Amino acid sequence: MTKQDIVEKINDFLIDEFEVEEDDIASDANLKETLGLDSLDFVDLVVAVESNFGVKLVGEDFVNVLTLQNFYDLIEKKVG
């Protein structure tokens, strides 16, 4: 799976499952402030990642994840 595949898949489920506006999706977008994800959304996000990418995420994985680019990088690292 390429980085572009990961980005497209994440963007698609952010739009479809979390009702994030496509215009708000940018690599430097803050997950909480810009995209409006709260703690319950993060739980749902973990479930979506696990089902879409087949990887397991734990709380510690999100320590340095502030932006969408950080999230893309995390998933790429886990998938790779």
N, C-alpha and C positions, 0 to 999 in steps of 0.2 A: 504494500500500500504506500503510495507516494504522499509527500507532505501536502500536495494540492488535494488529493483524495480526502485526507484527514480534515483539512480546512473546509472543504465543501460539505462533507458529512456533518461536521459540527455546526456549521452555519445553517444547514437545512433543519437540523432538529432544534436549534435555538429559535428559528422562525416558526416552525410548525408546532413544537411542544411548549415553548415558553413565550410565544407571542411577541418575540423581540422584533422590532421594526428592522427591515432589511437595511434602511439608511443608517441605523445605529451601529451596524456591524462593521467594525474596523479593528485592525490588529492592536491598536493602542487603546481600545475601549475598555474602561474599567468594568469588571463583571458586576459589581454591586452598584456603583454610582451611575454609570452610563447605561448599562443593560437592565438595571433594576432587579437583579437576582437577589433573593433573600436566602436565609439559611435553609428553608424548606425546599427552595428551588435547587440548592446545591445537592440535597439528598436525591432529588429527582434527576439531576444532572449526572450524578454518579451512576444511578441505575441505567440511564440512557447510554452512558459511555460503556458500561459493562455489557449491555445487550448489543450495542452497535459495533464495538471493537473487540469484545471478548477479553478485556483486561480488567483487573481488579484495582480499585482505587481506595485508599485509606485517607483519613483526615490529615495525616502528616504530608501527603502529596500536595495538599493545597496551601501549605504554609507560605510559599513564595509565589502563589498564583494570584496576581492582582488584575492582570489584563487578559484580553482574549489571546494575545500572542503567547503569554505565559502558559495559558491553557493548551493552545495548539502544541507548544513545545513539550509539555508534560505528556500529552497523548502520543505524540510522535516517539518520545523516549520509551513509553510503556509498550507501544506496539512493536517498535524496532527490536 
